[in-house]
């Protein structure tokens, strides 16, 4: 009698991992349901001998570190969708894609998936054993497609979902490339002026014994400081990043930081709209694929990437388990409560009392507006929740694109003004003593 490993959730939503003996998968699922659990993952427990037999087929694997890149997985999903739509068997499709893949993490995962399928596992079970490529969202959608006999449709939805996400990432990264490059190059030039040019002028002023204006003295002091503490230029930003990462390992600090990023001036709206678009599209894709609503919310919560939204989905999930709809608890919990660590982050980054005052004003704003909740409510009433979630995601994707373009259009003149101000300060500070020196020489 084979032994099955399973993962399930009990009535309270707690994850259960255990093993069970059964004649087949159907009997194992029935037994687990009788125990009062909802099955999320079920697979035959392999022994070491079976694993040793497989080792021969893994010779094509190469050394690779890290997870599969999102862009590579998106391309694979679209190609697999096309092959399945053409009617090829799933194993043959995977082997075709495995052969054309370049050596790396993706090829290694495909080799493992093909081995698992040849060993008797389903596609979703095989993919679940390769978490470096296929996350829980991916596996559950494939599982829903297998259960409904519509794997090619699910793959098309997955490919569309991932392609839209990648397009948004590319747009944001592309928009940030120009200002980051300009700022970095300008900083290098200013450092060069401070280290090489200003000391040369200082020597001239010292030789002539000219009395220096306040601006020039300030510039020389800054140049001396940069020569001595040059390591602080990369060190301070790096130290701040490491401090934030270390603090965010604690749950309370992470929640406060995520709330701080949502309420940041200018960029907070971009972060918030991006998360809403991503979570609504994820939830809509799962619902449309036939994933149970409790499991769909659990996966969406895990993929939110923001503790504030995770807490919101947690509360909505608890209300759904008690028999409530989605819209009502979402409306009740979309206003984040006061958080002391958010006050700390605001005081740390935004000039102390000014930051605290800004947070006290911004904390009254909800993270989901009425349009989102009303469309979800209509979707529940009409039975078209997935379509409404897609529409919400489309609206917010468009708003993210428009907001990104607006921010970049605003950032370009701001960068020019700031750089012009710094260069103007340096020029004026250096030439004021020269003008005074020329006047003295002319008078003499």
VOPAGU-2260 file (C-alpha; in pm, 1 decimal, decimal comma):
REM VOPAGU-2260
SITE   aa  ch    i         X         Y         Z
SITE  UNK   A    0       0,0       0,0       0,0
SITE  UNK   A    1     158,9     332,7    -103,1
SITE  UNK   A    2     218,6     611,3     144,0
SITE  UNK   A    3      95,5     960,3      58,0
SITE  UNK   A    4     237,1    1288,8     185,2
SITE  UNK   A    5     -26,1    1558,9     215,1
SITE  UNK   A    6     -65,6    1923,7     305,3
SITE  UNK   A    7    -406,0    2048,1     415,6
SITE  UNK   A    8    -588,6    2319,8     608,5
SITE  UNK   A    9    -819,7    2263,8     899,9
SITE  UNK   A   10   -1137,3    2462,2     971,1
SITE  UNK   A   11    -938,4    2743,7    1132,7
SITE  UNK   A   12    -706,5    2780,2     832,7
SITE  UNK   A   13    -403,1    2620,6    1001,9
SITE  UNK   A   14    -171,0    2425,6     771,1
SITE  UNK   A   15    -136,3    2051,4     839,7
SITE  UNK   A   16     144,9    1831,8     703,5
SITE  UNK   A   17     130,0    1454,5     752,5
SITE  UNK   A   18     143,6    1115,2     579,7
SITE  UNK   A   19    -131,9     858,5     520,7
SITE  UNK   A   20    -150,8     505,8     376,1
SITE  UNK   A   21    -412,9     444,7     105,1
SITE  UNK   A   22    -470,2     222,8    -198,0
SITE  UNK   A   23    -493,0     518,9    -437,6
SITE  UNK   A   24    -515,9     897,2    -448,1
SITE  UNK   A   25    -898,2     905,3    -437,7
SITE  UNK   A   26    -907,7     695,7    -120,9
SITE  UNK   A   27    -637,4     915,7      34,9
SITE  UNK   A   28    -833,5    1234,8     -41,2
SITE  UNK   A   29   -1155,5    1083,4      98,6
SITE  UNK   A   30    -978,7     978,5     420,1
SITE  UNK   A   31    -824,1    1324,2     465,8
SITE  UNK   A   32   -1163,0    1490,8     412,2
SITE  UNK   A   33   -1314,6    1259,6     673,5
SITE  UNK   A   34   -1047,9    1387,8     914,6
SITE  UNK   A   35   -1193,9    1737,6     865,4
SITE  UNK   A   36    -914,1    1876,7     650,9
SITE  UNK   A   37    -917,2    2057,4     314,5
SITE  UNK   A   38    -647,6    1905,1      89,7
SITE  UNK   A   39    -408,7    2150,4     -75,8
SITE  UNK   A   40    -132,3    1910,9    -181,0
SITE  UNK   A   41    -112,9    1532,4    -214,4
SITE  UNK   A   42     175,1    1325,2    -349,1
SITE  UNK   A   43     311,6     972,3    -325,5
SITE  UNK   A   44     602,8     948,5     -84,8
SITE  UNK   A   45     904,1     829,4    -282,0
SITE  UNK   A   46    1161,2     596,4    -132,0
SITE  UNK   A   47    1534,4     633,6    -169,6
SITE  UNK   A   48    1561,8     352,1    -422,1
SITE  UNK   A   49    1328,3     529,2    -660,0
SITE  UNK   A   50    1531,1     845,1    -617,7
SITE  UNK   A   51    1848,9     655,2    -698,7
SITE  UNK   A   52    1694,0     519,8   -1021,0
SITE  UNK   A   53    1618,5     874,9   -1126,0
SITE  UNK   A   54    1971,8     995,9   -1070,9
SITE  UNK   A   55    2077,5     856,2   -1407,5
SITE  UNK   A   56    1834,1    1083,1   -1592,5
SITE  UNK   A   57    1969,4    1389,4   -1413,9
SITE  UNK   A   58    2303,4    1391,0   -1586,7
SITE  UNK   A   59    2187,5    1679,2   -1803,1
SITE  UNK   A   60    2154,2    1904,9   -1500,3
SITE  UNK   A   61    2407,7    2181,5   -1455,1
SITE  UNK   A   62    2514,7    2379,1   -1150,9
SITE  UNK   A   63    2283,6    2676,2   -1089,9
SITE  UNK   A   64    2220,5    2906,0    -795,9
SITE  UNK   A   65    1904,2    3090,5    -703,2
SITE  UNK   A   66    1552,8    3078,5    -838,2
SITE  UNK   A   67    1435,7    3086,2   -1196,8
SITE  UNK   A   68    1408,1    3441,6   -1329,1
SITE  UNK   A   69    1054,9    3570,3   -1374,4
SITE  UNK   A   70    1116,6    3658,3   -1739,7
SITE  UNK   A   71    1233,5    3303,9   -1820,7
SITE  UNK   A   72     933,7    3148,7   -1643,2
SITE  UNK   A   73     696,1    3379,2   -1831,9
SITE  UNK   A   74     844,0    3272,6   -2166,6
SITE  UNK   A   75     822,6    2905,6   -2064,3
SITE  UNK   A   76     455,9    2943,9   -1965,1
SITE  UNK   A   77     362,1    3097,4   -2297,9
SITE  UNK   A   78     549,8    2829,0   -2492,8
SITE  UNK   A   79     390,2    2548,5   -2289,3
SITE  UNK   A   80      49,5    2706,7   -2347,5
SITE  UNK   A   81     106,3    2707,7   -2724,2
SITE  UNK   A   82     221,9    2344,7   -2725,3
SITE  UNK   A   83     -78,6    2233,6   -2518,3
SITE  UNK   A   84    -315,9    2426,6   -2741,3
SITE  UNK   A   85    -166,1    2236,7   -3035,3
SITE  UNK   A   86    -266,0    1907,7   -2868,3
SITE  UNK   A   87      75,3    1765,9   -2770,6
SITE  UNK   A   88      98,1    1538,7   -2463,6
SITE  UNK   A   89     219,8    1724,2   -2157,5
SITE  UNK   A   90     532,0    1511,2   -2111,6
SITE  UNK   A   91     639,5    1558,0   -2471,6
SITE  UNK   A   92     578,4    1933,2   -2447,4
SITE  UNK   A   93     793,6    1955,3   -2135,7
SITE  UNK   A   94    1075,1    1754,7   -2293,7
SITE  UNK   A   95    1071,7    1978,6   -2601,8
SITE  UNK   A   96    1104,1    2286,3   -2383,0
SITE  UNK   A   97    1366,6    2113,0   -2168,8
SITE  UNK   A   98    1583,8    2038,7   -2471,0
SITE  UNK   A   99    1571,4    2394,0   -2602,7
SITE  UNK   A  100    1634,6    2554,2   -2261,7
SITE  UNK   A  101    1980,9    2688,1   -2187,3
SITE  UNK   A  102    2172,9    2526,5   -1898,6
SITE  UNK   A  103    2058,2    2678,9   -1572,7
SITE  UNK   A  104    1793,2    2666,7   -1304,6
SITE  UNK   A  105    1500,1    2640,6   -1548,8
SITE  UNK   A  106    1646,6    2345,0   -1734,3
SITE  UNK   A  107    1724,9    2167,8   -1405,0
SITE  UNK   A  108    1366,9    2215,2   -1285,1
SITE  UNK   A  109    1223,9    2084,3   -1614,1
SITE  UNK   A  110    1443,0    1775,3   -1588,1
SITE  UNK   A  111    1307,6    1715,1   -1237,2
SITE  UNK   A  112     947,1    1772,1   -1347,7
SITE  UNK   A  113     980,7    1526,6   -1638,1
SITE  UNK   A  114    1131,3    1266,0   -1405,0
SITE  UNK   A  115     847,8    1307,6   -1156,0
SITE  UNK   A  116     579,4    1276,9   -1424,6
SITE  UNK   A  117     744,6     960,8   -1560,7
SITE  UNK   A  118     735,7     831,7   -1202,5
SITE  UNK   A  119     356,6     864,9   -1194,1
SITE  UNK   A  120     291,4    1210,4   -1054,5
SITE  UNK   A  121      59,7    1466,3   -1209,1
SITE  UNK   A  122     193,5    1792,0   -1355,5
SITE  UNK   A  123      92,6    1999,3   -1051,0
SITE  UNK   A  124     249,0    1747,5    -810,3
SITE  UNK   A  125     570,4    1742,1   -1013,5
SITE  UNK   A  126     587,6    2122,0   -1029,6
SITE  UNK   A  127     528,5    2145,9    -654,3
SITE  UNK   A  128     859,5    1960,7    -605,4
SITE  UNK   A  129    1045,7    2240,8    -789,6
SITE  UNK   A  130     973,5    2554,8    -583,1
SITE  UNK   A  131    1268,5    2737,6    -739,5
SITE  UNK   A  132    1060,2    2774,6   -1055,7
SITE  UNK   A  133     695,4    2718,8    -965,2
SITE  UNK   A  134     545,3    2900,0    -667,3
SITE  UNK   A  135     223,0    2812,2    -487,3
SITE  UNK   A  136      13,3    3030,9    -717,1
SITE  UNK   A  137     148,1    2854,9   -1025,4
SITE  UNK   A  138     102,4    2504,7    -881,7
SITE  UNK   A  139    -253,6    2563,5    -761,5
SITE  UNK   A  140    -364,5    2703,6   -1095,6
SITE  UNK   A  141    -217,7    2401,6   -1275,0
SITE  UNK   A  142    -392,6    2176,3   -1024,5
SITE  UNK   A  143    -725,2    2349,5   -1087,7
SITE  UNK   A  144    -672,3    2312,3   -1463,5
SITE  UNK   A  145    -606,8    1939,9   -1426,8
SITE  UNK   A  146    -915,0    1892,8   -1210,0
SITE  UNK   A  147   -1138,3    2079,2   -1456,6
SITE  UNK   A  148    -985,1    1927,8   -1769,7
SITE  UNK   A  149    -893,8    2272,4   -1902,1
SITE  UNK   A  150    -516,9    2281,4   -1863,2
SITE  UNK   A  151    -458,0    2468,5   -2189,9
SITE  UNK   A  152    -700,5    2745,9   -2084,5
SITE  UNK   A  153    -532,7    2776,2   -1743,7
SITE  UNK   A  154    -189,8    2798,0   -1907,1
SITE  UNK   A  155    -316,3    3077,2   -2133,5
SITE  UNK   A  156    -442,8    3267,0   -1828,4
SITE  UNK   A  157    -115,9    3210,0   -1647,7
SITE  UNK   A  158      82,1    3331,1   -1947,8
SITE  UNK   A  159    -136,1    3642,2   -1983,4
SITE  UNK   A  160    -107,5    3711,7   -1610,2
SITE  UNK   A  161     269,9    3681,7   -1604,8
SITE  UNK   A  162     317,5    3881,0   -1927,4
SITE  UNK   A  163     114,4    4173,1   -1792,5
SITE  UNK   A  164     313,9    4166,8   -1469,0
SITE  UNK   A  165     643,3    4160,8   -1659,4
SITE  UNK   A  166     530,3    4446,4   -1885,8
SITE  UNK   A  167     452,7    4662,4   -1581,7
SITE  UNK   A  168     790,1    4579,1   -1422,3
SITE  UNK   A  169     974,2    4668,7   -1742,9
SITE  UNK   A  170     790,3    4999,0   -1767,3
SITE  UNK   A  171     875,5    5099,0   -1410,2
SITE  UNK   A  172    1239,8    4988,7   -1441,7
SITE  UNK   A  173    1276,7    5165,4   -1774,6
SITE  UNK   A  174    1132,5    5486,5   -1632,4
SITE  UNK   A  175    1376,1    5478,4   -1338,5
SITE  UNK   A  176    1686,2    5405,9   -1547,6
SITE  UNK   A  177    1731,2    5761,5   -1679,4
SITE  UNK   A  178    1707,2    5956,0   -1350,3
SITE  UNK   A  179    1923,2    5702,7   -1164,1
SITE  UNK   A  180    2192,8    5720,1   -1432,9
SITE  UNK   A  181    2187,3    6101,7   -1441,2
SITE  UNK   A  182    2201,1    6135,0   -1061,6
SITE  UNK   A  183    2484,5    5880,8   -1032,9
SITE  UNK   A  184    2691,9    6050,3   -1303,4
SITE  UNK   A  185    2630,6    6394,4   -1150,2
SITE  UNK   A  186    2742,5    6273,8    -806,8
SITE  UNK   A  187    3068,9    6144,4    -955,2
SITE  UNK   A  188    3133,4    6478,4   -1125,4
SITE  UNK   A  189    3062,5    6674,5    -806,1
SITE  UNK   A  190    3295,5    6449,4    -606,9
SITE  UNK   A  191    3569,0    6506,8    -867,6
SITE  UNK   A  192    3520,5    6885,9    -841,1
SITE  UNK   A  193    3533,5    6873,0    -462,3
SITE  UNK   A  194    3848,1    6658,7    -449,1
SITE  UNK   A  195    4049,3    6800,4    -742,8
SITE  UNK   A  196    3925,7    7148,5    -837,9
SITE  UNK   A  197    3832,6    7313,8    -508,3
SITE  UNK   A  198    4173,0    7241,3    -340,7
SITE  UNK   A  199    4350,1    7404,5    -638,3
SITE  UNK   A  200    4145,5    7723,5    -593,0
SITE  UNK   A  201    4202,4    7708,5    -217,4
SITE  UNK   A  202    4578,8    7711,6    -275,9
SITE  UNK   A  203    4547,7    8023,4    -494,6
SITE  UNK   A  204    4340,8    8199,4    -229,2
SITE  UNK   A  205    4593,3    8108,2      41,0
SITE  UNK   A  206    4886,2    8237,8    -165,2
SITE  UNK   A  207    4723,1    8577,8    -212,0
SITE  UNK   A  208    4591,0    8593,0     144,8
SITE  UNK   A  209    4242,7    8683,8      23,7
SITE  UNK   A  210    3962,2    8706,5     279,7
SITE  UNK   A  211    3709,6    8442,3     178,9
SITE  UNK   A  212    3330,0    8491,9     173,8
SITE  UNK   A  213    3104,0    8262,5     379,6
SITE  UNK   A  214    2995,3    8063,3      72,5
SITE  UNK   A  215    3355,7    7988,0     -21,3
SITE  UNK   A  216    3446,1    7886,6     333,5
SITE  UNK   A  217    3146,4    7652,7     338,1
SITE  UNK   A  218    3248,0    7501,0       2,5
SITE  UNK   A  219    3607,3    7445,2     119,8
SITE  UNK   A  220    3482,5    7285,7     443,3
SITE  UNK   A  221    3260,7    7051,8     240,4
SITE  UNK   A  222    3552,2    6961,2      12,7
SITE  UNK   A  223    3775,0    6887,4     313,5
SITE  UNK   A  224    3501,2    6675,0     466,0
SITE  UNK   A  225    3459,3    6473,0     145,2
SITE  UNK   A  226    3836,8    6412,7     124,4
SITE  UNK   A  227    3844,0    6280,7     480,4
SITE  UNK   A  228    3509,4    6102,5     495,3
SITE  UNK   A  229    3477,7    5992,3     130,6
SITE  UNK   A  230    3382,4    5643,5     247,6
SITE  UNK   A  231    3060,2    5784,4     397,1
SITE  UNK   A  232    2918,1    5863,4      49,6
SITE  UNK   A  233    2850,7    5495,0     -32,9
SITE  UNK   A  234    2864,7    5389,5     333,2
SITE  UNK   A  235    2569,0    5591,3     464,3
SITE  UNK   A  236    2314,6    5468,2     201,8
SITE  UNK   A  237    2442,9    5110,9     242,0
SITE  UNK   A  238    2418,1    5138,8     621,3
SITE  UNK   A  239    2061,3    5271,6     599,4
SITE  UNK   A  240    1959,0    4986,1     368,0
SITE  UNK   A  241    2111,9    4725,4     599,3
SITE  UNK   A  242    1949,0    4888,8     903,3
SITE  UNK   A  243    1605,8    4877,7     735,9
SITE  UNK   A  244    1652,2    4514,7     627,7
SITE  UNK   A  245    1763,0    4411,2     975,7
SITE  UNK   A  246    1474,1    4590,4    1145,6
SITE  UNK   A  247    1222,3    4446,2     898,1
SITE  UNK   A  248    1310,4    4094,3    1009,8
SITE  UNK   A  249    1085,7    4168,0    1307,5
SITE  UNK   A  250     715,7    4149,1    1226,9
SITE  UNK   A  251     617,1    4475,7    1397,9
SITE  UNK   A  252     896,9    4668,3    1223,8
SITE  UNK   A  253     805,6    4514,1     887,7
SITE  UNK   A  254     440,9    4618,0     926,7
SITE  UNK   A  255     544,5    4971,3    1021,0
SITE  UNK   A  256     785,1    4993,4     725,6
SITE  UNK   A  257     522,5    4869,4     477,5
SITE  UNK   A  258     274,2    5122,9     614,0
SITE  UNK   A  259     541,2    5393,4     578,4
SITE  UNK   A  260     603,6    5302,2     211,5
SITE  UNK   A  261     228,3    5311,3     137,4
SITE  UNK   A  262     195,4    5664,3     278,2
SITE  UNK   A  263     517,0    5812,0     134,7
SITE  UNK   A  264     476,3    6140,0     -54,3
SITE  UNK   A  265     449,3    6088,4    -431,5
SITE  UNK   A  266     585,4    5731,1    -445,3
SITE  UNK   A  267     338,0    5591,2    -189,9
SITE  UNK   A  268      51,3    5606,3    -439,7
SITE  UNK   A  269     259,8    5419,4    -696,2
SITE  UNK   A  270     340,0    5141,7    -446,8
SITE  UNK   A  271     -21,8    5113,7    -329,2
SITE  UNK   A  272    -177,1    5103,9    -677,1
SITE  UNK   A  273      79,6    4851,5    -794,4
SITE  UNK   A  274      -2,5    4617,0    -503,0
SITE  UNK   A  275    -378,7    4652,7    -558,8
SITE  UNK   A  276    -339,8    4576,4    -929,6
SITE  UNK   A  277    -121,3    4271,5    -863,3
SITE  UNK   A  278    -334,2    4122,5    -583,0
SITE  UNK   A  279    -665,5    4175,1    -764,0
SITE  UNK   A  280    -530,3    4014,9   -1081,4
SITE  UNK   A  281    -388,6    3724,4    -880,6
SITE  UNK   A  282    -718,8    3669,9    -700,5
SITE  UNK   A  283    -916,9    3701,2   -1023,5
SITE  UNK   A  284    -693,7    3452,1   -1202,9
SITE  UNK   A  285    -729,8    3198,9    -919,8
SITE  UNK   A  286   -1108,3    3239,0    -898,1
SITE  UNK   A  287   -1145,5    3207,9   -1276,8
SITE  UNK   A  288    -932,3    2892,8   -1268,3
SITE  UNK   A  289   -1163,4    2721,6   -1017,5
SITE  UNK   A  290    -940,1    2743,0    -711,0
SITE  UNK   A  291   -1155,6    2742,1    -390,0
SITE  UNK   A  292   -1204,4    3094,1    -254,9
SITE  UNK   A  293   -1033,2    3019,7      79,7
SITE  UNK   A  294    -725,6    2880,1     -93,4
SITE  UNK   A  295    -735,3    3168,3    -345,0
SITE  UNK   A  296    -728,6    3428,0     -65,8
SITE  UNK   A  297    -451,8    3238,3     114,4
SITE  UNK   A  298    -233,1    3242,3    -197,8
SITE  UNK   A  299    -314,4    3607,7    -272,0
SITE  UNK   A  300    -216,3    3700,8      82,2
SITE  UNK   A  301     119,6    3526,7      40,0
SITE  UNK   A  302     189,5    3703,2    -290,8
SITE  UNK   A  303      88,7    4052,1    -168,3
SITE  UNK   A  304     443,8    4140,4     -59,5
SITE  UNK   A  305     318,7    4398,7     189,9
SITE  UNK   A  306     234,5    4330,0     555,8
SITE  UNK   A  307     -52,1    4584,0     558,5
SITE  UNK   A  308    -230,5    4407,4     271,7
SITE  UNK   A  309    -147,7    4068,1     424,8
SITE  UNK   A  310    -325,7    4173,9     745,4
SITE  UNK   A  311    -624,2    4291,1     540,0
SITE  UNK   A  312    -648,9    3960,3     353,0
SITE  UNK   A  313    -609,4    3772,7     683,2
SITE  UNK   A  314    -913,7    3947,8     827,8
SITE  UNK   A  315   -1117,8    3897,3     510,8
SITE  UNK   A  316   -1017,7    3529,2     506,3
SITE  UNK   A  317   -1133,1    3487,2     866,3
SITE  UNK   A  318   -1468,3    3648,8     783,3
SITE  UNK   A  319   -1516,5    3423,7     478,2
SITE  UNK   A  320   -1460,4    3114,5     692,2
SITE  UNK   A  321   -1737,5    3238,4     920,0
SITE  UNK   A  322   -1977,4    3263,3     625,4
SITE  UNK   A  323   -1953,1    3633,2     537,6
SITE  UNK   A  324   -1909,6    3780,8     191,5
SITE  UNK   A  325   -1586,5    3941,1      66,2
SITE  UNK   A  326   -1690,0    4304,8      24,9
SITE  UNK   A  327   -1822,2    4368,6     379,5
SITE  UNK   A  328   -1508,9    4269,1     579,6
SITE  UNK   A  329   -1291,0    4428,6     312,0
SITE  UNK   A  330   -1472,4    4760,5     359,0
SITE  UNK   A  331   -1449,8    4731,8     738,1
SITE  UNK   A  332   -1075,3    4659,3     748,5
SITE  UNK   A  333    -932,7    4866,8     464,0
SITE  UNK   A  334    -832,1    5149,3     702,5
SITE  UNK   A  335    -497,8    5052,9     863,0
SITE  UNK   A  336    -486,0    5105,6    1241,4
SITE  UNK   A  337    -235,0    5333,1    1413,7
SITE  UNK   A  338     106,9    5168,0    1426,6
SITE  UNK   A  339     391,4    5297,6    1650,5
SITE  UNK   A  340     666,5    5161,0    1424,0
SITE  UNK   A  341     522,8    5357,9    1134,0
SITE  UNK   A  342     567,0    5669,9    1350,3
SITE  UNK   A  343     930,0    5565,8    1409,1
SITE  UNK   A  344    1002,1    5530,1    1036,0
SITE  UNK   A  345     838,9    5863,4     957,7
SITE  UNK   A  346    1038,5    6036,2    1231,1
SITE  UNK   A  347    1359,6    5862,6    1114,8
SITE  UNK   A  348    1333,2    5953,4     745,6
SITE  UNK   A  349    1117,0    6268,5     731,6
SITE  UNK   A  350    1267,6    6523,3     972,2
SITE  UNK   A  351    1127,3    6405,4    1304,9
SITE  UNK   A  352     812,8    6602,0    1404,5
SITE  UNK   A  353     733,4    6688,9    1041,7
SITE  UNK   A  354     722,9    6319,1     952,9
SITE  UNK   A  355     505,8    6234,6    1253,1
SITE  UNK   A  356     260,8    6511,2    1160,8
SITE  UNK   A  357     247,3    6386,4     801,1
SITE  UNK   A  358     172,4    6032,4     922,8
SITE  UNK   A  359    -108,0    6154,7    1151,7
SITE  UNK   A  360    -268,7    6318,8     848,0
SITE  UNK   A  361    -214,1    6026,8     608,9
SITE  UNK   A  362    -326,1    5750,3     849,5
SITE  UNK   A  363    -688,0    5848,8     785,7
SITE  UNK   A  364    -663,1    5729,1     425,3
SITE  UNK   A  365    -779,6    5376,9     330,6
SITE  UNK   A  366    -565,9    5140,0     125,2
SITE  UNK   A  367    -866,3    5036,9     -89,4
SITE  UNK   A  368   -1104,4    5294,3    -230,0
SITE  UNK   A  369   -1481,5    5255,8    -274,2
SITE  UNK   A  370   -1451,5    5168,9    -643,3
SITE  UNK   A  371   -1258,0    4849,0    -568,6
SITE  UNK   A  372   -1493,5    4733,0    -293,2
SITE  UNK   A  373   -1809,5    4818,5    -489,3
SITE  UNK   A  374   -1690,6    4627,2    -796,1
SITE  UNK   A  375   -1609,2    4324,3    -579,2
SITE  UNK   A  376   -1956,7    4352,4    -422,4
SITE  UNK   A  377   -2119,3    4361,3    -767,8
SITE  UNK   A  378   -1907,5    4066,3    -878,7
SITE  UNK   A  379   -2027,8    3859,1    -582,3
SITE  UNK   A  380   -2392,6    3945,3    -648,0
SITE  UNK   A  381   -2376,4    3868,6   -1021,1
SITE  UNK   A  382   -2152,6    3562,4    -992,6
SITE  UNK   A  383   -1883,7    3727,1   -1207,2
SITE  UNK   A  384   -1627,4    3800,6    -937,5
SITE  UNK   A  385   -1333,7    3704,3   -1158,0
SITE  UNK   A  386   -1436,2    3948,1   -1433,6
SITE  UNK   A  387   -1479,1    4232,3   -1185,0
SITE  UNK   A  388   -1139,3    4159,6   -1031,7
SITE  UNK   A  389    -982,8    4167,9   -1378,0
SITE  UNK   A  390   -1145,9    4505,4   -1445,1
SITE  UNK   A  391   -1015,3    4644,5   -1115,4
SITE  UNK   A  392    -665,8    4518,4   -1203,1
SITE  UNK   A  393    -686,6    4672,9   -1552,9
SITE  UNK   A  394    -793,4    5010,1   -1410,9
SITE  UNK   A  395    -511,4    5016,4   -1156,1
SITE  UNK   A  396    -254,1    4894,2   -1408,7
SITE  UNK   A  397    -348,3    5191,1   -1625,2
SITE  UNK   A  398    -328,6    5426,5   -1326,5
SITE  UNK   A  399      17,1    5290,9   -1239,0
SITE  UNK   A  400     132,6    5351,4   -1597,3
SITE  UNK   A  401      -5,8    5707,5   -1601,6
SITE  UNK   A  402     135,7    5785,0   -1255,9
SITE  UNK   A  403     477,2    5647,5   -1355,7
SITE  UNK   A  404     485,8    5867,6   -1667,5
SITE  UNK   A  405     377,9    6171,9   -1463,9
SITE  UNK   A  406     643,4    6110,9   -1198,0
SITE  UNK   A  407     916,0    6072,2   -1457,8
SITE  UNK   A  408     803,2    6388,9   -1637,0
SITE  UNK   A  409     815,7    6574,0   -1304,4
SITE  UNK   A  410    1147,2    6419,7   -1200,3
SITE  UNK   A  411    1343,4    6535,9   -1504,9
SITE  UNK   A  412    1303,9    6912,4   -1442,4
SITE  UNK   A  413    1356,6    6859,3   -1067,8
SITE  UNK   A  414    1687,0    6683,0   -1136,5
SITE  UNK   A  415    1795,3    6965,3   -1369,2
SITE  UNK   A  416    1701,2    7230,4   -1110,8
SITE  UNK   A  417    1887,2    7049,5    -829,3
SITE  UNK   A  418    2198,9    6991,0   -1039,3
SITE  UNK   A  419    2190,0    7349,7   -1166,2
SITE  UNK   A  420    2162,7    7475,3    -809,1
SITE  UNK   A  421    2461,5    7270,2    -692,1
SITE  UNK   A  422    2678,1    7370,8    -988,7
SITE  UNK   A  423    2573,6    7735,4    -947,7
SITE  UNK   A  424    2666,6    7725,6    -579,3
SITE  UNK   A  425    3013,3    7588,5    -661,6
SITE  UNK   A  426    3074,0    7843,9    -938,9
SITE  UNK   A  427    2962,3    8141,9    -729,6
SITE  UNK   A  428    3158,6    8023,6    -424,4
SITE  UNK   A  429    3478,5    7991,1    -631,8
SITE  UNK   A  430    3448,0    8312,2    -832,2
SITE  UNK   A  431    3350,0    8551,7    -554,2
SITE  UNK   A  432    3707,3    8552,5    -409,6
SITE  UNK   A  433    3851,9    8578,9    -762,5
SITE  UNK   A  434    3645,0    8891,4    -830,9
SITE  UNK   A  435    3758,7    9040,1    -499,7
SITE  UNK   A  436    4119,2    8948,8    -580,1
SITE  UNK   A  437    4102,0    9112,2    -927,5
SITE  UNK   A  438    3950,5    9428,1    -781,0
SITE  UNK   A  439    4228,6    9451,3    -520,2
SITE  UNK   A  440    4499,5    9400,0    -781,7
SITE  UNK   A  441    4343,5    9660,6   -1009,7
SITE  UNK   A  442    4319,0    9908,5    -722,7
SITE  UNK   A  443    4684,9    9849,1    -629,2
